Amino acid sequence: MKKTILSAIALCLSMLTWAQPQGPMGFGQPSTEPDFKNVNYAGDNLEAHCMDIYLPKTGLEKYKVIVAIYGSAWFSNNMKGMTYMSLGKPLTDAGFAVVCINHRSSGDAKFPAQIQDVKGAIRFIRAHAKEYKLDTSFIGITGFSSGGHLSALAGVTNNLKQRSVGSTTVDLEGEVGGNTKMSSTVDAVVDWFGPVDMAHMENCETVKDGNSPEAALIGGAPADMPDMVTLISPITYVSKKCPRFLVFHGDADNVVPHCQGVFFSEKLKEAGCLEEFISVPNGQHGPVTFNETTFKKMTDFFKKEAKM
């Protein structure tokens, strides 16, 4: 487990290094502070429950919303700044309010705490929309790597409070921050190379071992917890009720296998929920996959779904 944690930290640091000082493929590091910084969506003192809100500089009364989530192999509880550096600027430039959220790490709490945090943040956004100039007639969600996993999971579990597989039941909604009369649904999803089918993460054939990030997430070796492996996998929940999805995955990704995007997209397509699967030639786990063309694909998709 120690080796896995160190590897994840190294990955995060490499992504941070790659993102600075210019950010991905020429998108500059944000030169302005969030319009609203460290807003706590849970009503507690946890850094893991803080969000930053960035608004376009166009002077409108309110803006449609994109929630954005960082990748960290679920090991970090405070990387919301990196999220905006990686994905945020193209979205604010396109006219969206971007809400970059923290969530509890696998070291803080085991699954389903992370998806409960995401849903709690979305309910908070709806409950406090006027205060933060947010137009919740449209809420999209996006994220990369483990943030892609959480974004995808939020989309495929719209209106689903809990789910059971075998003898294991998970509370997907939770009550983080309250606002339980508000909806936690999202209207569109962009998944950037997220791990979405945990049963096929090792060579696209089977589960990872007990030292893997997903083992840390669920609190045990995936091979010993097949029901939980099913429950943490967004692919499990795909149905015709899902919102539209855009999926990106680099064909040279050496962290999350390219087949993850392929398997997920095939399932979404069968359900009639796939906008497009974009396999990026020579795309790695961030570098090359993040580029001006793929960012435009993302913003065009969200603008179409938001009717902007």
Backbone as numpy.savetxt, mean C-alpha at the origin, in Angstrom:
# Nx Ny Nz CAx CAy CAz Cx Cy Cz
15.75 -14.89 12.07 14.92 -13.68 12.07 15.78 -12.43 12.07
16.88 -12.44 12.84 17.77 -11.27 12.88 18.33 -10.99 11.49
18.71 -12.03 10.78 19.24 -11.85 9.43 18.20 -11.23 8.52
16.94 -11.66 8.65 15.87 -11.13 7.83 15.64 -9.65 8.11
15.63 -9.28 9.39 15.41 -7.88 9.76 16.53 -7.01 9.21
17.79 -7.48 9.33 18.91 -6.71 8.81 18.82 -6.56 7.30
18.38 -7.60 6.62 18.23 -7.54 5.17 17.16 -6.53 4.78
16.07 -6.52 5.54 14.99 -5.57 5.24 15.45 -4.14 5.47
16.21 -3.92 6.54 16.72 -2.58 6.82 17.65 -2.14 5.69
18.49 -3.06 5.25 19.40 -2.73 4.15 18.63 -2.37 2.90
17.54 -3.11 2.64 16.71 -2.82 1.47 16.11 -1.43 1.58
15.57 -1.10 2.75 14.97 0.22 2.94 16.00 1.33 2.76
17.20 1.11 3.31 18.24 2.12 3.18 18.66 2.29 1.73
18.71 1.18 0.99 19.10 1.29 -0.41 18.05 2.05 -1.21
16.78 1.85 -0.86 15.72 2.57 -1.55 15.76 4.04 -1.19
16.06 4.35 0.07 16.18 5.75 0.48 17.34 6.42 -0.23
18.47 5.71 -0.31 19.64 6.25 -0.99 19.33 6.51 -2.44
18.63 5.56 -3.06 18.28 5.69 -4.47 17.33 6.87 -4.67
16.48 7.14 -3.68 15.49 8.21 -3.84 16.08 9.60 -3.63
17.29 9.71 -3.12 17.85 11.02 -2.82 19.07 11.30 -3.70
19.33 12.60 -4.05 18.53 13.74 -3.66 17.42 14.06 -4.65
17.42 13.38 -5.82 16.45 13.74 -6.85 15.17 12.94 -6.78
15.18 11.76 -6.15 13.99 10.93 -6.18 13.98 10.10 -7.45
12.94 9.26 -7.62 12.90 8.31 -8.73 12.82 8.98 -10.09
13.76 8.64 -10.95 13.76 9.03 -12.35 13.54 10.52 -12.55
14.19 11.34 -11.71 14.18 12.77 -11.92 13.11 13.53 -11.16
12.17 12.85 -10.52 11.21 13.55 -9.70 11.93 14.03 -8.44
11.91 15.34 -8.21 12.71 15.93 -7.15 12.23 15.57 -5.76
13.16 15.57 -4.85 12.82 15.41 -3.44 11.91 16.56 -3.04
10.84 16.29 -2.29 9.90 17.36 -1.93 10.62 18.54 -1.28
10.33 19.73 -1.80 10.97 20.93 -1.27 10.07 21.65 -0.26
8.87 21.15 -0.07 7.94 21.76 0.87 7.52 20.74 1.92
7.16 21.25 3.06 6.62 20.42 4.13 5.18 20.02 3.79
4.66 18.96 4.41 3.25 18.65 4.22 2.38 19.82 4.67
1.22 19.94 4.07 0.27 20.96 4.51 -0.22 20.67 5.92
-0.33 19.38 6.23 -0.71 18.94 7.58 0.22 17.79 7.94
1.03 17.97 8.98 2.08 17.01 9.31 1.77 16.29 10.62
2.09 15.00 10.65 1.96 14.17 11.85 0.55 14.23 12.45
-0.44 14.13 11.58 -1.82 14.04 12.04 -2.05 12.62 12.55
-2.44 12.50 13.80 -2.64 11.17 14.38 -4.06 10.70 14.11
-4.18 9.61 13.36 -5.50 9.14 12.96 -6.13 8.17 13.95
-5.38 7.80 14.99 -5.89 6.81 15.94 -6.23 7.41 17.29
-5.88 8.67 17.51 -6.15 9.29 18.80 -5.25 8.79 19.90
-4.02 8.39 19.54 -3.05 7.94 20.54 -1.74 8.69 20.31
-0.68 8.25 20.92 0.60 8.94 20.80 1.60 8.17 19.94
1.13 7.20 19.18 2.05 6.37 18.41 2.47 7.05 17.11
3.78 7.08 16.87 4.28 7.55 15.58 3.72 6.70 14.45
3.49 5.43 14.75 2.95 4.51 13.75 1.55 4.88 13.30
0.88 5.75 14.03 -0.48 6.14 13.68 -0.56 7.60 13.23
0.53 8.08 12.63 0.54 9.45 12.12 0.49 9.45 10.59
-0.06 10.51 10.04 -0.13 10.69 8.60 0.30 12.12 8.24
0.81 12.28 7.04 1.10 13.59 6.47 0.16 13.81 5.29
-0.33 15.03 5.15 -1.27 15.36 4.08 -0.66 16.46 3.21
-0.52 16.16 1.93 0.02 17.10 0.95 -1.10 17.52 0.01
-1.26 18.81 -0.18 -2.30 19.34 -1.05 -1.69 19.98 -2.29
-2.34 19.89 -3.44 -1.88 20.63 -4.60 -1.90 22.14 -4.32
-1.06 22.88 -5.02 -0.97 24.34 -4.79 -1.85 25.10 -5.77
-3.09 24.66 -5.90 -3.99 25.27 -6.87 -5.11 26.06 -6.23
-5.17 26.07 -4.91 -6.10 26.95 -4.22 -7.55 26.52 -4.23
-7.83 25.26 -4.52 -9.21 24.78 -4.49 -9.68 24.59 -3.05
-10.99 24.51 -2.88 -11.54 24.32 -1.54 -11.30 22.91 -1.02
-11.24 21.93 -1.93 -11.02 20.55 -1.51 -10.50 19.74 -2.69
-9.89 18.59 -2.36 -9.24 17.77 -3.37 -9.57 16.30 -3.16
-9.77 15.59 -4.26 -9.93 14.15 -4.18 -8.63 13.52 -3.67
-8.73 12.32 -3.14 -7.70 11.80 -2.24 -7.03 10.54 -2.78
-5.72 10.47 -2.61 -4.98 9.22 -2.77 -4.25 8.93 -1.46
-4.49 7.77 -0.89 -3.75 7.28 0.27 -2.53 6.54 -0.26
-1.36 6.82 0.30 -0.12 6.20 -0.18 0.64 5.54 0.97
1.18 4.35 0.70 1.79 3.52 1.75 3.18 3.05 1.32
4.15 3.21 2.22 5.54 2.84 1.95 5.74 1.32 1.98
6.85 0.91 1.37 7.30 -0.47 1.49 8.43 -0.57 2.50
8.38 -1.62 3.30 9.44 -1.83 4.31 9.51 -3.29 4.74
8.88 -4.18 3.97 8.73 -5.57 4.39 7.96 -5.64 5.72
7.13 -4.67 5.96 6.31 -4.52 7.18 7.16 -4.31 8.43
8.44 -3.97 8.26 9.33 -3.81 9.41 9.36 -2.39 9.97
8.88 -1.41 9.21 8.97 -0.02 9.65 7.60 0.52 10.08
7.63 1.42 11.07 6.40 2.09 11.48 6.48 3.60 11.27
7.47 4.07 10.50 7.61 5.52 10.32 8.43 5.84 9.07
7.82 5.59 7.91 8.49 5.91 6.64 7.58 6.70 5.71
6.63 7.41 6.27 5.67 8.15 5.44 6.34 9.22 4.58
7.45 9.79 5.06 8.16 10.77 4.24 8.72 10.16 2.97
9.22 8.93 3.08 9.74 8.23 1.91 8.63 7.97 0.89
7.42 7.77 1.37 6.30 7.52 0.46 6.10 8.69 -0.48
6.10 9.89 0.09 5.89 11.05 -0.78 7.07 11.23 -1.74
8.28 10.99 -1.27 9.45 11.08 -2.14 9.35 10.11 -3.31
8.78 8.95 -3.06 8.73 7.90 -4.07 7.56 8.05 -5.03
6.38 8.36 -4.51 5.16 8.34 -5.31 4.34 9.63 -5.30
4.59 10.50 -4.33 3.62 11.54 -4.04 3.57 12.70 -5.02
4.74 13.20 -5.44 4.75 14.42 -6.23 3.95 14.29 -7.54
4.08 13.21 -8.31 3.25 13.09 -9.51 1.75 13.16 -9.20
1.36 12.69 -8.03 -0.06 12.69 -7.67 -0.56 14.07 -7.27
0.23 14.81 -6.49 -0.19 16.18 -6.19 -0.14 17.05 -7.44
0.85 16.82 -8.30 0.91 17.55 -9.57 -0.32 17.27 -10.43
-0.91 16.08 -10.27 -2.11 15.71 -11.03 -3.39 16.22 -10.39
-3.28 16.88 -9.22 -4.45 17.49 -8.61 -5.06 16.76 -7.45
-4.37 15.72 -6.95 -4.88 14.96 -5.83 -4.26 15.41 -4.51
-5.04 15.34 -3.44 -4.47 15.36 -2.09 -3.83 14.01 -1.85
-2.59 14.01 -1.35 -1.89 12.76 -1.08 -1.73 12.61 0.43
-2.25 11.51 0.95 -2.19 11.23 2.38 -1.24 10.07 2.59
-0.07 10.37 3.12 0.97 9.36 3.35 0.85 8.89 4.80
0.57 7.61 4.98 0.30 7.11 6.32 1.41 6.20 6.84
1.64 6.27 8.14 2.40 5.24 8.84 1.45 4.12 9.25
2.02 2.99 9.60 1.24 1.89 10.17 2.14 1.10 11.11
1.54 0.33 11.98 2.35 -0.48 12.91 3.17 -1.51 12.14
4.38 -1.72 12.60 5.26 -2.70 11.99 4.92 -4.10 12.52
5.55 -5.10 11.89 5.36 -6.47 12.38 6.00 -6.65 13.74
6.95 -5.80 14.09 7.53 -5.84 15.43 6.65 -5.21 16.48
5.78 -4.28 16.04 4.84 -3.64 16.96 3.65 -4.54 17.26
3.13 -5.18 16.22 1.93 -6.00 16.34 1.84 -6.90 15.12
1.24 -8.05 15.30 1.11 -9.00 14.20 -0.13 -8.68 13.36
-0.17 -9.24 12.16 -1.33 -9.12 11.30 -2.57 -9.65 12.05
-3.72 -8.96 11.96 -4.12 -7.95 10.98 -3.96 -6.49 11.41
-3.08 -6.21 12.38 -2.94 -4.83 12.86 -2.67 -3.85 11.71
-1.87 -4.27 10.74 -1.45 -3.35 9.68 -2.63 -2.94 8.79
-3.47 -3.89 8.40 -4.63 -3.53 7.57 -5.67 -2.80 8.40
-5.76 -3.10 9.68 -6.66 -2.33 10.55 -6.22 -0.87 10.64
-4.91 -0.63 10.65 -4.41 0.75 10.65 -4.80 1.46 9.36
-4.62 0.79 8.23 -4.96 1.39 6.94 -6.45 1.76 6.91
-7.28 0.84 7.34 -8.72 1.11 7.30 -9.11 2.19 8.32
-8.43 2.20 9.47 -8.68 3.26 10.44 -8.32 4.63 9.88
-7.21 4.69 9.14 -6.80 5.95 8.52 -7.82 6.42 7.49
-8.36 5.50 6.71 -9.35 5.87 5.69 -10.63 6.36 6.35
-11.06 5.72 7.41 -12.24 6.21 8.13 -12.00 7.60 8.69
-10.80 7.84 9.23 -10.44 9.16 9.76 -10.52 10.21 8.65
-10.01 9.89 7.48 -10.05 10.82 6.36 -11.48 11.22 6.05
-12.38 10.26 6.05 -13.78 10.59 5.77 -14.39 11.41 6.91
-14.05 11.07 8.14 -14.64 11.76 9.29 -14.15 13.20 9.40
-12.93 13.49 8.91 -12.32 14.80 9.08 -12.04 15.49 7.74
-12.79 15.13 6.73 -12.52 15.62 5.38 -12.53 17.14 5.29
-13.53 17.76 5.87 -13.65 19.22 5.77 -12.46 19.92 6.41
-12.02 19.42 7.53 -10.91 20.01 8.28 -9.62 20.04 7.47
-9.42 19.04 6.60 -8.17 18.92 5.86 -8.34 19.14 4.36
-9.46 19.72 3.95 -9.71 20.09 2.55 -9.73 18.87 1.63
-10.36 17.81 2.09 -10.39 16.56 1.35 -11.78 16.30 0.77
-11.80 15.88 -0.47 -13.04 15.51 -1.16 -13.11 14.00 -1.20
-13.91 13.44 -0.31 -13.94 11.98 -0.18 -14.96 11.32 -1.11
-15.43 12.07 -2.12 -16.22 11.41 -3.16 -15.36 10.44 -3.95
-14.02 10.60 -3.83 -13.10 9.62 -4.42 -11.90 9.46 -3.49
-11.64 8.22 -3.09 -10.43 7.87 -2.35 -9.76 6.71 -3.07
-8.62 6.99 -3.67 -7.80 5.92 -4.25 -6.72 5.54 -3.26
-6.04 4.44 -3.55 -4.96 3.99 -2.68 -3.84 3.39 -3.52
-2.61 3.62 -3.10 -1.46 3.06 -3.79 -0.34 2.81 -2.78
0.58 1.95 -3.16 1.73 1.66 -2.32 2.69 0.75 -3.05
3.90 0.68 -2.54 4.91 -0.15 -3.19 5.43 -1.20 -2.22
5.76 -2.38 -2.77 6.27 -3.50 -1.98 5.25 -3.88 -0.90
5.65 -3.89 0.38 4.66 -4.25 1.41 3.53 -3.22 1.46
3.81 -1.98 1.03 2.74 -1.00 0.90 1.80 -1.34 -0.24
2.34 -1.99 -1.28 1.48 -2.50 -2.35 0.57 -3.60 -1.84
1.14 -4.46 -0.98 0.33 -5.51 -0.36 -0.83 -4.91 0.42
-0.55 -3.91 1.26 -1.60 -3.32 2.09 -2.61 -2.54 1.25
-2.14 -1.87 0.20 -3.06 -1.16 -0.69 -3.98 -2.14 -1.40
-3.39 -3.22 -1.93 -4.19 -4.23 -2.60 -5.18 -4.88 -1.65
-4.72 -5.16 -0.43 -5.60 -5.80 0.55 -6.76 -4.88 0.93
-6.48 -3.59 1.05 -7.56 -2.64 1.34 -8.61 -2.68 0.24
-8.16 -2.74 -1.03 -9.11 -2.75 -2.14 -9.95 -4.01 -2.22
-9.31 -5.15 -2.08 -10.06 -6.41 -2.27 -10.95 -6.74 -1.07
-10.75 -6.05 0.06 -11.58 -6.31 1.24 -12.56 -5.17 1.51
-12.88 -4.37 0.51 -13.93 -3.37 0.66 -15.18 -4.00 1.26
-15.71 -3.39 2.31 -16.96 -3.82 2.94 -16.89 -5.21 3.58
-15.70 -5.73 3.79 -15.54 -7.04 4.42 -14.96 -6.84 5.81
-15.73 -7.16 6.84 -15.30 -6.90 8.21 -14.33 -7.97 8.71
-14.62 -9.22 8.41 -13.74 -10.30 8.86 -13.82 -11.45 7.88
-12.87 -12.37 8.02 -12.83 -13.53 7.12 -12.24 -14.70 7.88
-12.79 -15.87 7.63 -12.31 -17.10 8.26 -11.82 -18.07 7.19
-10.72 -18.73 7.48 -10.22 -19.84 6.67 -9.86 -20.94 7.65
-10.46 -22.09 7.48 -10.24 -23.18 8.43 -10.67 -22.74 9.83
-9.80 -22.89 10.78 -10.11 -22.51 12.15 -9.61 -21.11 12.52
-9.10 -20.38 11.52 -8.51 -19.06 11.77 -9.43 -17.97 11.25
-9.72 -17.00 12.11 -10.53 -15.84 11.74 -9.75 -14.58 12.00
-9.79 -13.63 11.05 -9.13 -12.35 11.26 -10.15 -11.23 11.16
-9.97 -10.25 12.03 -10.77 -9.03 12.02 -10.07 -8.04 11.11
-10.55 -7.88 9.91 -9.90 -7.04 8.92 -10.15 -5.56 9.15
-11.30 -5.23 9.68 -11.69 -3.83 9.84 -11.10 -3.20 11.09
-11.27 -3.84 12.22 -10.79 -3.29 13.48 -11.53 -2.02 13.86
-11.02 -1.37 14.91 -11.65 -0.13 15.39 -10.60 0.95 15.65
-9.49 0.92 14.92 -8.42 1.89 15.13 -8.95 3.31 14.91
-8.85 4.13 15.93 -9.29 5.51 15.80 -10.78 5.73 15.87
-11.54 4.66 15.98 -13.00 4.82 16.01 -13.55 5.19 14.65
-14.44 6.18 14.62 -15.11 6.60 13.37 -15.75 5.42 12.67
-16.30 4.51 13.45 -16.77 3.24 12.90 -18.02 3.36 12.05
-18.66 4.53 12.09 -19.81 4.74 11.20 -19.36 5.17 9.81
-18.08 5.46 9.67 -17.54 5.84 8.38 -17.07 4.61 7.61
-17.11 4.70 6.30 -16.66 3.59 5.45 -15.14 3.60 5.31
-14.56 2.42 5.19 -13.13 2.29 4.91 -12.88 1.84 3.47
-13.87 1.95 2.62 -13.73 1.49 1.24 -12.85 2.45 0.43
-12.26 1.89 -0.62 -11.49 2.69 -1.58 -12.08 2.49 -2.96
-11.83 3.47 -3.83 -12.48 3.49 -5.14 -11.60 3.01 -6.29
-10.30 2.94 -6.08 -9.38 2.46 -7.11 -8.04 2.17 -6.44
-7.28 1.24 -7.04 -6.02 0.79 -6.43 -4.93 0.72 -7.49
-3.75 1.24 -7.11 -2.54 1.01 -7.91 -1.54 0.26 -7.03
-1.23 -0.95 -7.45 -0.31 -1.83 -6.72 1.02 -1.85 -7.43
2.05 -1.38 -6.71 3.42 -1.40 -7.23 4.17 -2.57 -6.59
4.38 -3.60 -7.37 5.18 -4.79 -7.02 4.95 -5.28 -5.59
3.69 -5.41 -5.21 3.37 -5.92 -3.88 3.39 -7.44 -3.82
3.76 -8.00 -2.67 3.61 -9.45 -2.46 2.15 -9.75 -2.17
1.50 -10.45 -3.04 0.04 -10.59 -2.96 -0.44 -12.04 -2.87
0.48 -12.98 -3.09 0.13 -14.41 -3.05 1.21 -15.12 -2.23
1.03 -15.08 -0.91 2.09 -15.54 -0.01 2.36 -17.04 -0.09
1.44 -17.78 -0.67 1.65 -19.22 -0.82 2.63 -19.54 -1.94
2.99 -18.52 -2.75 3.88 -18.75 -3.89 4.99 -17.70 -3.96
5.54 -17.36 -2.82 6.60 -16.35 -2.78 7.99 -16.94 -3.01
8.18 -18.20 -2.70 9.49 -18.86 -2.88 9.54 -19.52 -4.25
10.28 -18.89 -5.17 10.43 -19.41 -6.53 9.09 -19.58 -7.24
8.11 -18.78 -6.83 6.77 -18.79 -7.43 6.06 -20.13 -7.22
6.53 -20.92 -6.26 5.98 -22.26 -6.08 5.45 -22.53 -4.68
6.10 -21.99 -3.66 5.68 -22.34 -2.31 5.95 -21.15 -1.37
5.77 -21.39 -0.07 5.92 -20.32 0.92 7.40 -20.10 1.25
7.68 -18.90 1.75 9.01 -18.59 2.28 9.19 -19.30 3.63
10.40 -19.25 4.16 10.69 -19.96 5.40 10.38 -19.11 6.63
10.70 -19.63 7.78 10.39 -18.98 9.04 11.20 -17.74 9.33
12.20 -17.42 8.49 12.98 -16.20 8.64 12.53 -15.08 7.71
11.44 -15.28 7.03 10.97 -14.32 6.03 10.19 -13.18 6.66
10.05 -12.05 5.95 9.22 -10.95 6.45 7.78 -11.36 6.73
7.23 -12.23 5.88 5.85 -12.66 6.13 5.74 -13.53 7.37
6.80 -14.25 7.71 6.81 -15.01 8.96 6.77 -14.05 10.14
7.53 -12.96 10.05 7.49 -11.94 11.12 6.11 -11.30 11.20
5.46 -11.14 10.05 4.15 -10.50 10.02 3.08 -11.34 10.70
3.14 -12.65 10.51 2.09 -13.51 11.08 2.51 -14.19 12.38
3.79 -14.10 12.72 4.24 -14.64 13.99 4.55 -16.12 13.97
4.99 -16.63 12.84 5.35 -18.04 12.75 5.72 -18.42 11.34
6.27 -19.61 11.17 6.66 -20.07 9.84 5.44 -20.25 8.96
5.42 -19.67 7.77 4.27 -19.81 6.88 3.84 -21.25 6.63
4.80 -22.16 6.54 4.45 -23.56 6.29 3.62 -24.16 7.42
3.78 -23.60 8.62 3.03 -24.09 9.78 1.70 -23.38 9.97
1.43 -22.34 9.16 0.24 -21.52 9.34 -0.45 -21.28 8.00
-0.86 -22.36 7.31 -1.41 -22.20 5.96 -2.69 -21.36 5.91
-3.51 -21.45 6.94 -4.73 -20.64 6.94 -4.41 -19.15 6.99
-3.44 -18.79 7.83 -3.06 -17.39 7.93 -2.37 -16.92 6.65
-1.59 -17.79 6.02 -0.98 -17.44 4.74 -2.07 -17.06 3.73
-3.14 -17.83 3.72 -4.26 -17.52 2.83 -4.89 -16.18 3.20
-5.05 -15.93 4.48 -5.75 -14.73 4.94 -4.94 -13.45 4.74
-3.62 -13.53 4.71 -2.82 -12.31 4.49 -2.63 -12.01 3.01
-3.09 -12.89 2.14 -2.84 -12.76 0.70 -4.00 -12.06 -0.01
-3.78 -10.88 -0.57 -4.85 -10.20 -1.30 -5.50 -11.03 -2.38
-4.75 -11.92 -3.02 -5.31 -12.73 -4.09 -6.49 -13.57 -3.61
-6.51 -13.89 -2.33 -7.58 -14.70 -1.74 -8.94 -14.03 -1.87
-8.97 -12.71 -1.83 -10.22 -11.97 -1.68 -10.76 -11.42 -3.00
-10.08 -11.65 -4.09 -10.51 -11.05 -5.36 -11.89 -11.55 -5.75
-12.76 -10.60 -6.09 -14.12 -10.93 -6.53 -14.59 -9.85 -7.49
-15.76 -10.05 -8.06 -16.31 -9.08 -9.00 -16.71 -7.78 -8.31
-16.70 -7.76 -6.99 -17.05 -6.56 -6.24 -15.86 -5.62 -6.03
-14.68 -6.05 -6.44 -13.48 -5.24 -6.21 -13.50 -3.97 -7.05
-12.82 -2.91 -6.58 -12.63 -1.73 -7.42 -11.64 -2.02 -8.53
-11.44 -1.05 -9.43 -10.49 -1.23 -10.52 -9.07 -1.19 -9.99
-8.21 -2.02 -10.59 -6.80 -2.14 -10.21 -5.90 -1.87 -11.40
-4.81 -1.16 -11.12 -3.68 -1.05 -12.03 -2.49 -1.66 -11.31
-1.78 -2.59 -11.96 -0.70 -3.33 -11.31 0.60 -3.15 -12.10
1.66 -2.77 -11.36 3.00 -2.65 -11.95 3.93 -3.67 -11.31
4.78 -4.28 -12.14 5.81 -5.16 -11.58 6.96 -5.24 -12.57
8.17 -5.02 -12.08 9.36 -5.14 -12.92 9.73 -6.58 -13.15
10.14 -6.91 -14.37 10.47 -8.31 -14.67 11.85 -8.71 -14.15
12.59 -7.75 -13.57 13.88 -8.06 -12.96 13.85 -7.84 -11.45
12.67 -7.85 -10.86 12.53 -7.66 -9.41 13.12 -8.86 -8.69
14.13 -8.62 -7.85 14.78 -9.72 -7.12 14.36 -9.75 -5.65
13.32 -9.00 -5.30 12.81 -9.00 -3.93 11.44 -9.65 -3.87
10.50 -9.13 -4.64 9.18 -9.74 -4.78 9.10 -10.31 -6.20
8.96 -11.62 -6.34 9.00 -12.24 -7.67 7.98 -11.64 -8.63
8.40 -11.46 -9.89 7.54 -10.92 -10.94 6.24 -11.69 -11.06
6.29 -12.98 -10.78 5.08 -13.81 -10.90 3.97 -13.34 -9.98
4.31 -12.64 -8.91 3.29 -12.13 -8.01 2.34 -11.18 -8.75
2.92 -10.28 -9.53 2.09 -9.40 -10.33 1.30 -10.14 -11.39
1.92 -11.16 -11.97 1.26 -11.95 -13.01 0.06 -12.70 -12.43
0.28 -13.42 -11.33 -0.80 -14.20 -10.72 -1.97 -13.31 -10.30
-1.63 -12.19 -9.65 -2.66 -11.29 -9.15 -3.46 -10.68 -10.30
-2.77 -10.26 -11.34 -3.44 -9.64 -12.47 -4.35 -10.62 -13.19
-3.90 -11.86 -13.29 -4.76 -12.87 -13.93 -6.05 -13.06 -13.15
-5.95 -13.07 -11.82 -7.13 -13.23 -10.97 -8.05 -12.02 -11.08
-7.45 -10.82 -11.07 -8.25 -9.61 -11.21 -8.94 -9.55 -12.57
-8.23 -9.97 -13.60 -8.81 -9.96 -14.95 -10.01 -10.90 -15.02
-9.90 -12.08 -14.41 -11.01 -13.02 -14.39 -12.24 -12.41 -13.72
-12.00 -11.58 -12.71 -13.10 -10.95 -11.97 -13.60 -9.67 -12.64
-12.94 -9.25 -13.71 -13.36 -8.04 -14.42 -12.94 -6.76 -13.72
-11.89 -6.82 -12.90 -11.48 -5.66 -12.10 -10.12 -5.10 -12.50
-9.49 -5.66 -13.51 -8.15 -5.23 -13.89 -8.20 -4.17 -14.97
-7.62 -3.01 -14.68 -7.45 -1.99 -15.71 -6.31 -2.40 -16.64
-5.15 -2.72 -16.05 -4.00 -3.12 -16.85 -2.92 -3.68 -15.94
-2.19 -4.66 -16.45 -0.97 -5.13 -15.80 0.19 -4.66 -16.64
1.08 -3.89 -16.03 2.24 -3.36 -16.73 3.49 -4.04 -16.19
4.05 -4.90 -17.01 5.32 -5.57 -16.70 6.44 -4.70 -17.26
7.28 -4.18 -16.38 8.30 -3.21 -16.79 9.58 -3.95 -17.16
10.02 -3.86 -18.42 11.26 -4.52 -18.83 12.45 -4.02 -18.02
13.21 -4.95 -17.49 14.39 -4.64 -16.65 14.04 -3.89 -15.38
12.77 -3.87 -15.04 12.34 -3.17 -13.84 12.76 -3.92 -12.58
13.34 -3.18 -11.66 13.77 -3.75 -10.40 12.75 -3.42 -9.31
13.16 -3.59 -8.06 12.26 -3.35 -6.94 12.27 -1.86 -6.59
11.74 -1.08 -7.51 11.74 0.38 -7.42 12.47 0.98 -8.60
13.83 0.92 -8.62 14.55 1.49 -9.76 14.10 0.89 -11.09
14.00 1.73 -12.09 13.54 1.41 -13.44 12.01 1.22 -13.46
11.46 0.47 -12.53 10.00 0.29 -12.48 9.32 1.62 -12.21
9.84 2.40 -11.28 9.40 3.78 -11.10 10.04 4.62 -12.21
9.24 5.19 -13.07 9.77 6.06 -14.12 8.67 7.01 -14.59
9.03 7.94 -15.40 8.08 8.98 -15.81 6.86 8.38 -16.52
7.08 7.35 -17.32 5.98 6.73 -18.05 5.03 5.99 -17.12
5.58 5.22 -16.17 4.70 4.48 -15.26 3.98 5.43 -14.31
4.64 6.50 -13.90 3.94 7.47 -13.05 2.78 8.12 -13.80
2.97 8.41 -15.07 1.87 8.98 -15.85 0.73 7.99 -16.00
1.08 6.71 -16.18 0.04 5.68 -16.22 -0.78 5.69 -14.93
-0.08 5.83 -13.80 -0.76 5.86 -12.51 -1.69 7.06 -12.40
-1.17 8.25 -12.70 -2.00 9.44 -12.53 -3.16 9.46 -13.52
-2.93 9.01 -14.74 -4.02 8.95 -15.72 -5.12 8.00 -15.26
-4.71 6.87 -14.71 -5.69 5.90 -14.21 -6.52 6.49 -13.08
-5.85 7.07 -12.09 -6.59 7.65 -10.97 -7.50 8.79 -11.42
-7.04 9.62 -12.36 -7.87 10.72 -12.84 -9.10 10.20 -13.59
-8.92 9.14 -14.34 -10.07 8.54 -15.03 -11.08 7.99 -14.04
-10.59 7.26 -13.04 -11.50 6.67 -12.05 -12.18 7.75 -11.20
-11.46 8.86 -10.96 -12.01 9.96 -10.16 -12.86 10.93 -10.99
-12.90 10.68 -12.33 -13.65 11.55 -13.25 -13.15 12.99 -13.17
-11.85 13.12 -13.24 -11.20 14.44 -13.20 -10.75 14.85 -14.61
